[in-house]
Amino acid sequence: MSGSDFDASEIASFFDDPDASSAMVLAAQHVVAPVIQGAALTMNETMSGGGIRVVFFIFDASPSMSPVATLLREGFNADYVPAVKAAREDDISALRIGGAAFSSGSPAPLWRGADDLYFHPFDKLPQLTTSDYNPARGDGTALHRAIVEGSARAFAYAAELQRQTGIDVDVDILVLSDGANIDPPRSPVEVHRLVTGRDKTRVRYVFFYFETDWGLSTAKPANGGPSELEDYVINQLGFDPEQVQAFGLKDGETEEERARRFRRLLLVASKVSASRGSSAVAATASVMEDDELV
């Protein structure tokens, strides 16, 4: 599949707001064709009567994420993939996963192997390696651009699957980051338009926040207003509060304790990916209540 094969206007079906759909169609038309290539659906997937979901991860690869990079890579490989297998819903017969890592400029595709595929069947998802995700090589935080361009790739691919099969496709976009955008475009208006203008019955935007020494604060101000994180992600970017989960720093926490908490994060992400109706907050509560998973 390449970018020249799909009708960009079909992306409009993922949005309730015509302005948001127009903006996303325009963004999708500027996506380079090879980065939206994906594995074709099998006959079993298309004939079983189940749904189709595209899950797209946006990994912050700015230098400030370096302290958690190893935890993310190892946790994704060891915890996320097995947990999705355990939690996957029966009504989803086809699951395709793609991703991008960003610092400055355009986000770079994750999991690009010899077959040049960008979206992978869940059962054939490659291991996440330092070649895919290494914040030590980063130099900025172009979060706004990453969300817009990552969304364009996910919706372009989903629209093509929808055209091929005649089956409505769900899209989940999961952002993993430690802070606010500092690169152009600096205004969050376009991201807010896309996130709030989507069809919420088919599209979810989820924000997993990692607090680092350079990130936004999760502390509530004395006046009782929103934290820096809440103001930015919820008020400025437009994410639903139920789909924002923060993992803050803890004084005196050992590396082992921190690794355990990050394992919980990946389990939460797996529950969100595997379930059509789950929110990040609800999934977090479920993970925290299950002693066997923590």
C-alpha positions, 0 to 999 in steps of 0.5 A: 500500500502506498500514499498514492492508493487511497482517497484522502477524502475518506479520512473525513469519515473519522471526524465530526468537525468538517474543519478538522477533517479538512485539516487532516486530509491536507496533512495526509496529502503531504505524507510521503508514500512509503511511511504509510505502507502496511501489511495487507489483511488476511482472508481470515481477518476480513471474513471473520466479522470482527472489527479492524483497529489501527493503533499508532504510537507517538514516542517522544525521543527528545533528550529529556526522555533518555532516563526512561528510554531503556525502560520503555524499550524493554517494557514495550517488548516484554510487557506490552505485547504479551499483555495485549494478547491476554486482553484483546477483545473478541470483536477485534479480528484485525489489529495493525500497529504503527508508530513514530519517534520524534524530536525536532522536525518530522517524526521518524517511523518505528519498526521499519524492517527489510520489508519496508512496512510501517504498520504491522500485524500485531502477531508480527510486531518487531522488537523495539530497539535502540535503532528505533527509539534512542532519545540520546540522538534527539535535539528538540520536542516537536510534539505538535508536528508529531501529533499532526503528521502521526495522525495523518499517517494513521488515518491515511492507512485506516482509510485505505483499509476501510476502502479495501474492506468496506469495514469501519476502522477504529483508530487509537493514537497513543502519545508517550511524552515528558513535556510540552512542544518547543519546536514549530509549529508552536501554536496548539490550535491545529492539534486541538482542532484535530483532537476535539473534532474527531468522531469519538465513537471511532477515534481515541487520543491517549496521552501517557505522561512521563515526568522527568526533571525537564518536564511539565509539573504535575503539581496543583497550584495553590489556587487549586487550578489545573497543573501545568500538565493538565492545562497543556494536554487537556485545555490546550491540546484538547485531550479528554481528561479520561485519556490522560495518565501521568506517571510522576517522579517520586522522591526516594524511589529506587530504580527497581520501584521506578521500573515496576511503575513503568511496567504498569504504564505499559500494561495500561497501554495494552488494555487501552489498545486491546479494548474498544471502550477502555479509557486510560484512567479506567485501565490504570485503575484496573492494573493497580487493583490487580496485584498479579500485574504489579 
